[in-house]
Amino acid sequence: MKTFIGPHLRRLRVDQNQTQAQMGKALGISTSYVNLLEKNERSVSVSVLLKLMEAYGVDWRDIAKDDEASKLADMRAALQNPIFEPARPDLPQLRAALAHSPDLANSFLQLHRAYLAVSDQFMSLAGTADGNEALVPASPEANVHNLFRTQQNHFPELETAAETFWAGKEVPVDDVYYALKSRLRHKLSLNVRVVPTDEMPNTLREYDDTSGEVRLSEAMDHPNRVFQLVHVAALIEHHDLLEGLLKRSGLEDPRGRARYRVELANYFAAAVLMPYQAFLDEAQASKYDFDHLATRFGVSFEQTCHRATTLQRAGAKGVPLFFLRIDKAGNVTKRFNATDFQLAEYGGACPRLEVHTSFRTPGRIVPQFVELPDATQFFVFSRTVDRPSFTRHSQDVRLAVAMGCSLDHVGEIGYADDLSIAAARMTKIGINCRVCPRMDCDQRAHQTVILANPVDETRRGATRYSS
């Protein structure tokens, strides 16, 4: 069997800082023969292998070892990634790369292994282990959040459209539901019907274009029924406006586009029910008393919180706030942000945030001062909100929301009136455990992926991840 040692021979010569002529002299062969050996155009003889061992002290079995087959298989496997689809190298090209550029091939394989490791970390952050994904795509929710963040959570076009919704008419809060039903019936030929939960199980609202009907579940309270009707009106009456915003977003994923359209319609609904200037004036006058705002505008506590994050109109800005909603397991179910606070998307919110504690005191505001790893400080206040219950078996469907602002705006928030910033204890928090550098945190649930501290077997820290 012929043995080719081209890449190994060249690497040995380079390591010895020799020319082909110098190596030929050391081995007792011609320069041209060394050149042919390095190009794998000649197989190596036993006598040359022995001379290599004698002249350079290398084991002939190491230099003659043929690992091309395994590397070729590794390269072919790596190149199955769809990102190489447009111009995937064929087998002769791969063999040529291994023969003539072995270091480049090794570097490629090393880079690919690093890519797999990082992809695995990101997929663990994203809560997915789908090994068939070539890249780690952002979720539709993440894309929507980023688009809203780019807009500073404010859409002037939707605000303008919302201001013309009632065509200049003043509709009292207690008449909004009736006015909406009349509007949908006369302007859009849509009838509104409240249906029993067993007729529409696990569904809060259905819009049936064929029958010309909007069905609302009896499980929804009054504010949410009103909100859903404005949402439907937005989807129909402002279809072109929503499509224009979608086109501008650059989103191509159908799921992402659908999610973005829903959130834009939600934004519109909030802007109609809580007109910008009126809501801003009342928010400032009440020092952001969200229970008061909910009562004044006939909406829910959560809807007022969400609306407050959108008050970023040039020349008439409110307090920049972030909004975070979690379930009992700590999963982030909704987030909007007009601040520099970094909100968790995957892996659960930081357990040191009192938003988790608010489940122990339903319906009550829980205030807290927090400090992020970059030393930025925020005032955060949390409260539980209840979701619709369809049956007695689905009672206590409770979530918690957290709102926050930088310390620069604490004086504008009434929930901080009885608190002293100077005497406040700053709770040191992170985004979530997987990306938090606070290794000594006694609430750590995961090993961080951004640090690689060695494990000290002689010491046990506050958690199993710190030694």
N, C-alpha and C positions, 0 to 999 in steps of 0.2 A: 504494500500500500504506500502510495506516495505521501510524503509529509511536507506541508508548506508552512514556513515560519516567518513570512514577510513582515507582518506588523511587529512581532516580537523582536525580530532581528533589528529592525529600524529603531525601535524603542531602546534596545540595548546600546546601539551605536550612539544615539543622541544622548543617552545617560552618560556614556563614556566621553562625550564631547569629541567624537572622532569623525573624520570624513570617511567616505566609502573606500578611498584609497588606503587610509590608515588601517581600517578594519581588514581590508583584503590582505594587506601585508602581515597583520597579526595572525590571520587564519591561513596564510599561504595560498590564497586564491586571488584571482584577478579582480580589479575594480569593477569591470563589467559584470562579472559573475555575482558580486555582492549586490549590484544594482538589480539583476534579474531575480535574485533571491528575495530582495525586499519587495519587488513588485509581484511576488508569487507567480512569476513566469518560469520558475525552475523549482523543482522539489529539492529538499536538502538531503545530502548523503550522510551515511553514518560517520564517515571520516570527518566531515565538517562539524557534525554535532560533537564529536570527541574533542576536536580542536577548540570549539567554543567553550567547552567545559575546562579545558587546560588553560586557555588564554584569559578567560574572564571569570572563571570560578563559578559558572552557572550550571545548575543541574539540567542536563539535556532533556530530561522528562518534563521539566517545567516549561522550557522554551518550545518544546515540540507538542505541548498539550494543545489539543484541538477543542476550543470552546466556541467555535464559530456556530455550530448547530444550535446551541442553547441561546446564544445572543441573537441569532437570526430569528429564532422563535419568539424571543422577547420583543424584538423590534416589530415583527409582524403583528403581534398582539397589541402593542402600543399604538400602532398605526391604524388599528380598527376603529379608533375614536372617530366619530363623524366629522370632527373639525378638519380632518385630513381628506375628507371625501372628494373635494374638487380635484386634487392632484396627489393622490396616494401613490408613493413610489412602488414600482413593481419588483418582483423577486430579483431579477438581474441587477437592478439598481441597489437593492439592499446588500446583495453579495459584494458588489463593487465597493460600497461604503465600508463594509467590514474589512475588506481586503486592503483598501487604499487609505481609508481614514478611520482606523480603529478607535483613536482617541475621541474623534467626533461622535462616533457611534456610542461609545461608552458614556460620553457626556450627555447625549440625547436620552439614553436609558436612565441615567441618574436624575436628569431633570423630570422625566416622566414619573419616576418613583416619588419624587418630591411633590409633583402635581397630584398624584393619587392620595398622598398623605394629607395635603391641604384640602383636597376635595372631600375627603372623609371627615375632616374636622368641620368644614362648612356644612356638610350634610347633617352632622350631628347637631349643629346649631340650628339648622332648619327643621330638625325633627323628621328627617327622611333618610332612608337607607336604600334608596332606589339605585342600585348599581348600574342600571341601564342608562342613567342620565349621563350624557357626555360632559356637560357643564352643570354648574349648580345655578339654575335660573332663580331669579327672585320670584317670590310668590306674588299673585295678583294683588294681595293686600299690601305687600311691601312696595310694589310699584305705585299703587294709588297713594300710599302715605308719602312717598318721595315726591310725587307730582304735587300733592297738596302742600308739602313743605317748600317746594320750589316757588309756589305761589304765595308763600307766607300764610297759607291757610285762608286766603281771601281771593274771591273771584268777582271783580267789578261788574262783568257782564251779567252774572246771575243776580247780583244785587240790584242792578238797573231794571232787569226783567221783573224781579219780585216787587219793586216799587210801583210797577204799572199793573199788577195783578188784579187789583180791585178797581182799576180805572178811576182812581181818585175818590172812590166812595169810602166812607168811614163805616166799618163793620164792627159792632160791639163784640167783645170776646164771647159773650154767651150766645151770640147769633151766628158765629162762624160756621158751626157744623151744618146748620140749616142752609146758610148761604152757599156753602160748598156743594151740598147735594143739589141745590137748585141750579148752580152754575154748571155742574157736570151734566145735568139732565137737559138743560136748554141749549147750552153751547156745544156740548160734545155728544149728546144723545146717549148718555150713560146713566143707568139707574144704579142706585146704591142700595144694597140689602145687607142687613146684619143677619148672619146665619148661625145656627147652633154649632157647638164644637164637634158634635158627632157627624155633622154633615160636611165639615171641613176640618178633619183632624190634623193636628200639628201644623196648621197653616193659619196665619194671621190675616192675610189679604190675598185675594185673587182678582186679577183684571182679565176679563174674558171679552176680547174684542168681537168675537163672533156673535155672542148673545147681547153685547152692549151692556154689560153688567160689571159692577165692582162689588165683590163680596167681602164683607168684613166679619171677622170672627167675633162672637160675643165675648170671647176671652179678653179682648182688648179693652182698656179703659178709654174714657172719652178723649183725653189729649192725644192718645196714639191713633184713634180712629180719625181724628181731624188731620193729623200729620200724614197719614197714609193717603187721604183723599187729595191733599195738595201734591203729594209725591206723584200720584197718577196723573194729575193735571199737568205737572211739569214734563213728564215723559211724552205726553201727547201734544200739548200746546207749544212746547219749546223743543220739539224734536230737532229742528235745524240748529238751534243754539247749542244743544248738547252734542250733536254730531260735529259741529265746528270745534268745540273744545276737545272732543275725542281726537279729531284729526290733528290738532295742534299738539296733542300729547305725545304723538309718535308711537303709541301702544299698538302692537300688532297681534298679541295673544288674545284670542276671543274671550277667554275668562277674565283677563285683565281689563279689556274694554267694557265688558258687561259690569264688572265691579266698579269701574270708574263712572259709568253712566248712572249706576244706582247711587253712588255717593254724591255725584253732582246734583241729582234730583233731590236727595236728602238735604243738601245745602240750600237748594232753592226753597224747599218746603220750610226750612227753619227761617230763611230770610223773609218769607211771606208772613209767617206767624209771629215773628219777632223782628219788626222793621228796624233797620240798622240804627238810625239816629235815635228813635224812641227807646230802643233797647239799650244803646250806649248811655243815654242820659239817665235812665233808670238804674243801670248797673253802677254808674259812678255815684249817683245820689244815695244808693243803698249800700255802697261799699261792697258790691258783688255778693249780696245776700241772695243766693240762688233759690232758696225756698220762696222768698218774696217775689223774685222775678218769675218763677214758675206760676205763682198765683196770679200775678198781674197780667201775664200774657196768655194764661190758660193752657200752658204746656207742662211737660214733665220736668222734674229736676235734672234728669240726664240731658234732655234737649236744651235746657238753658246752659248747662255746662259746655256742651258742644258748641252752641252758638257763640259763647263768650270767646272761644279760641279764634273766631273769624273776624273779630273787630280790629282789623288792620288797614282800614281805609286811610289813604294819605291825607293828612290834615285833620283827621278825626279818629285817632287810634285809641283803643282801650288798653288795658293791661295785657301784655303778651303772656299768654297762658298755655300750658300743655294739658292735655286730657288723656288719661289712661284708664282703661276699664279691664278688670280681671275677673275670672271666675274663682270658685272656692279652691281650686287646685293651683291657683296662681298663674294660669295661662292668660296671656294678653289677648283679649277678644276685640278690642278697638283702641285706636290711638290717633290723636291729632296733636300737632305741635306748632306753636308760634314762638317758641323759645329756643335757647341753646341746649336745653336739657336733652340728653340722649335717652330715648325711650326703648325699652326692650321690645323686640319683636318675637324672638323665639326663646325657649328655655325657661320662661317664667320671669316675672319681675323680681327685683331684689327682695329677699325675705325681710330685710330690715325696714322696708317701707311700711308705714303704719296702715297702708291701704289693706293689708292682710288682716291687721288687728281690728279693722272696722267691722268685720263680720261678727265680732263679739258684742258690738253695741249697735245693732241695726238702726238705721235712720238718724244717727247722731254724727256730727262733724268731729273728725279726729285730726287735730293739727300737728304739724311736725316740721322741724328745721333739719335739712339734710345737706350733706357735703359729698360731692362726687370725687372720684380719684384725682381729677385735675384741679381740685381745690375750689371749684365753683360751688356756690351755696344757693339753696332755694328754700322757699316756704311752700309746703305741700299740705293740702287738707283733703281728707277722704271721707266718703260716706257710702253706705250701701244703697242699692236701688233694686226694686223688685221687678221681675219679669212676669208676663201673663201666665196664669195657670190654667191648663185645659181641664184637668180633673183633680180629684183629691189625691191621686197618686203622683201628681206633678207639682205639689205645693212646695213652697219655700225655694222657688227658682230665683235665687238671689245672686246678684253681682255686686261689685264694688267699683266705684270710680274715684280716681285721684286727680286733683287739679293742682297746678303749681306755677309759681312765678319766681323770678330772681328776687333777691333781697332788696334790690333797688325799688321794688314796687310794693313791698309789704305794707307800707302805710296806707295804701289804697284798698286793702283787703280787710274787711271787718272781722273776719275770723281770727285775725292776729291782734286785735285790739287789746286783749288782756294778756298778751305775751310780750316779754322783753327780749329783744334780739341780743342785747349785751349779756344777759344772764342765760340765754338759751343754750341747751346742749345740742350740738350739731351731731346728728346721727350720720356716721360715715357709711355710705351706701355705694353700690356699683350698679351697672346696667343689669347684668345678671351674672350668675356664678361662672359661666363658661368664658366670659370675657372680662372678669373683674380681677385686678391685680392684688387685691387685699388678701394675701395668702393666710394671714392670721385670723381671719374672720371665723367666729365660732358658728356661723350659720352656713358655711360653705357646703354646697350639695354636690358640686362637680369639680374635678380638676380643671383649672384654667387652661385654655389652649394658647394663651399668649405668653406664658412663662414656662420655663422648663427647669425649675429648681431641682437639684439632686435630692434624693431621699436619704435622710439620715436614719439609719436603722437603730441607732442608740437612743433616739428621742421620739416621743409621742407628743405632737402638738395639740392644739385645741380641737382639731378635726383630723380625720384620717388622711387628709391631703396636705397637712402641714407637719413637718418634723424638725 
